[in-house]
Amino acid sequence: MVKVKAYAKLNLTLDITGVEGGFHMLDSLVCTVDIFDLIKLKKRKDKLVNIEMHGRGLELLPYEQNNAVKAAESFINCFGTDGADIVIYKNIPVGAGLGGSSADISGVLTGMARLYGVGSDAELKRLADGLGSDTGYMLSGGFARLTGRGERVEKLSLKRKLYAVLLIPEKGVCTAECYKLYDAMPTSLHNTGAAVEALKSGDLQGLGSLLSNSLLKPAATLNPEILAAYAALESFSPLGVTMTGSGSCVFALFESPEFCAYFKSRYRGKCECLQVKTV
């Protein structure tokens, strides 16, 4: 049996730089944080994939809609291995922009590679890119700058720790609807380059001031809870506040875990509140 921790991600910045081939082009500074789905994989003696989901209300997710199944089947088709019994314990909030589905895809690919002892990093990246725009990044995680559709990954070898509080509204945001609405109200942001430099130099105040997301306005239009969460975080004077992905999770960076814990102890809103640090 193989066990894999599949970590959530945060978009510290998300600039939309254009549209190519029907896809929005991104420039984004991302990091992984210590919320993870636990994935357990065991070999089968046939080519089948059996999957169980536990947590976050996904127990009844239809088999054909499960991206983790697609990841396992792609791996089997590519390398000719037998199948696997897979159990996923969901901890990453769903529909929040935290990359839970991408994390599970990358976690299953990583787990299958360990289980059967095949698959180079380049081969897994190619498979991952075919299953989701930022899934290749999720294979390795850490700090990175993503460009293109999210498939171009520039790793940033930094050991710096960031501390954040996440507020997750009860209602999620449909990614397709969010991008469609963005096209009707585009926002021109170009913060990623400066944010990368601030992070490299350890300028956390500067980094906080550059937190931004081109999809914030359309996402908040679709889900007004986002603005309420944003205001609640901003009222505690953090380093900065923004939304991750296409929402609905809003997060704030604070100087220390103690400041995060202080906010969490005082927060009285309706959102799920999580304290995290980078991994």
N, C-alpha and C positions, 0 to 999 in steps of 0.2 A: 504493500500500500504506500502511496505517496500523498503527502499533505503540502498544500501551497497556500500562502497568505496572499490574497489579491487586494492591493491597497487602493483607496480612493485618491482622487486628484483634485487640486484646486487650480483654477485659472487666475493667477495674480493679475494678469492683463489679458485682454482679448480684443485685438484690433482686427477689423475686417478690411482687407486691402483691395478687394475687387471680386469679380466673378469670372471663372473660367470653366468652360465646358459644362455649365449648369451648376457648378459647385462654388460656394463662397470660399475665397482665399483668406487665410488667417495668419496673424502674427501674434503669438501668445507665449507668455512666460508662465510655466506650469511647475507644480511640485506635487509630490505625493505626501499624504498625511496618514497618521496611525489609526485610521478606521479601515478595517479589512473584512472581506468575505473569506471564510475558510473553506477550501476545496479539498475533498478527499477523493482519490482515484484508485481503483483496483482493476487489475487485468481481467479480461474475459477470454474465453476460448473460442469466441466467434467474432464477427465483425460488428456486432451490435453495440449501441450506446444506450445505457440505462441511466436515467438521471433523477435525482430527488432534490427538491428545493425545500429549505426550511427557513422561515423568518421573513419579515417584511411583507407578509401577505402574498407571497409568490408560490405557495404550496400547490395551487391549482393552475399555474401558468401552463398553457398548452404546449405540448412537446414541440410542435412545429414552429412555435414562436420563440423558443428558447435559444438565444444566441450561443450559449455554452454548448448546446447540442451541435449547432452548426460548426463550432470550432473543433469539437472532437471528430466529427465526420470529415471535415476538411483535412485534419491531421491523418486520419486513417487512409483516406484516398490518396494523399500525397506520399506517405511512407509505407503503405501496405501492411500496417500493423493490425493486430486484432483490436477489438473494441475495449470498452471500459465501463465499469459501474462507477458513477460519479455522484457524490453528495455535496451540495453547496449549502453552507450555512450563511444566509444573507444577514449582513450587518450594515452595509452601506445603504443609506436611504435611497429610495427609488424615485426616479423622475426629478432629481434635484440638481442635476448638472455636475455630479460628483464622479461620473465615469463608472458607475457600478457595472453596467453591462459590458463595457470595454475591459474592465478589470477581470470579470469572469471569463471572457474570451481569452485574454492573455494568460490568466491563471490556468485554464484548461490546457492551452497549448504548452505552457511550461511543464505542467504536470504530466501530460502525455509524453513529452520528450524525456522526462526523468524516468517515467514508468517503463518505457521501451528502449531507452538509451540511444535514440536517434534524433537528428534534427540539429543543425547548426544555428547559431544566432541569426545569421543572414536568412536561412530558410524559414525560421519561425517568424522573422520580421515580415517576410514576403507573404506568408500565410495571414498574419495579423492584419497587414495593410489591406488585404482583400476582404476582410470582415468588418472593418470600421476605420474611420479616419484617424483617430488618435490611439488605436489599439496597439500599434507598433511601439509607441512610446510607453504604454503601460507594461510592456514586457520587462522593462528595466527600471522605470520610474525615476525618482529623484528630481533634481532641478533640471529643467531643459527649456529650450526655446523651440516652439513648433511653428512651422511655416507650411505653405501650400494648403492642402485640405486638413493638415495636421499630421500628415505622414512623414514630413521632413523633420527629423529630430536632431537638434544640436544639443548634445549633453553638456551640462555645466557642472564641472567637478568641484562642488562646494560642500563643505561639511557644516555650514551654518544652520542653526536651528531657528525656525520661525514658530510662533505661538499664535493660535487663532481660536476664535469662538464662532461656531456655525449656528445659524438659525434656519430651520427648515420648515417652511409653511406647510400646512396640511395638504394644500392643493399643489400639484406639480404644474409644469409648463410643457406644452407640446412643442418639441424642437422645430418641426416643420412649420407650424403656425407662427412661431417666433421669428424664424428667418423670413417668412413671407411678409410679416408685418414690418420687419426691419427694412425690407426693400421699399416699403412705402414711407418710411421715416428714417433714412440712413443717417448714421452718426460717424463723423470722420475723427477717429482717434489714432494717434501714432505714439503710444506711450511705451511700447514693449522694449525698444532699444535702450531708452533711458532707464527703464526699470531694471533691465539686466545689468547695466553698469552700476546702478545704486546697490543692487544685491551683491555684486562682486566686491565692491569697495566697503561693504558693511554699513552703508548709509541707510539705516532702517527708517529714519524719518523721511528721507527722500523716497524710498521705496513705497512707504505708506501713502505718500501724496500722489503717487503715480498709479495706484491700484485703480483699475478701470475695466469696463466691459461694454463693447459696442451694442450688445444685445439687452442691456439693462432696461432701456426705455420701452422697447416693444414687449419684453417679458413682464414688466410692471403694468403695462397696459392690459395684458392678458390676465394678470394675477395681481390685484392691488395689495395683497398680503405682503408682497415683496417690499413695497415702499414702507410699510409699517415696520417690518423687520429691519430695514435699512436705518430708519429713524431711531429705533430702539438701540441699535449698536452704536450709532453715531453719537448718541446722547452721553456715552461714557468716555468720550474723547480718546478713541483708539488711535493707533498710527495711521490707519486708513480702513475704509469699508468698500466692498464691491460685491458683485454677484459672480458665481462660478458657472461656466458653461452657458447654457440657455436658461438657467434657473431650474428650480425656484430658490435654491439655497443662497443665502446672503451670509457673508462672513466678514469679520474684523480681525486685523492683526493688532496684537498688543505687545508691549515690551517684554513681558514675562508671563510664565504660567500663573503666577499669583494674581496678576491683573485679570487674566482670563477667568480664574476661579471666582474672583470678586464679582465680575459681571454675571457669571452663571448663578451665583448665590442671590443676586438681586433681581434677576430677570423674572417678570411675572406675566409675560405674554403667552400666547397660545402656541407658538412655534416649538418644535422639538429643538432643544439647545444642547450642543455638543462642544466639548473642549478638545482641541487637537494640537499636535505638533508635527513638524515635518519629519519624514523618514527617508 
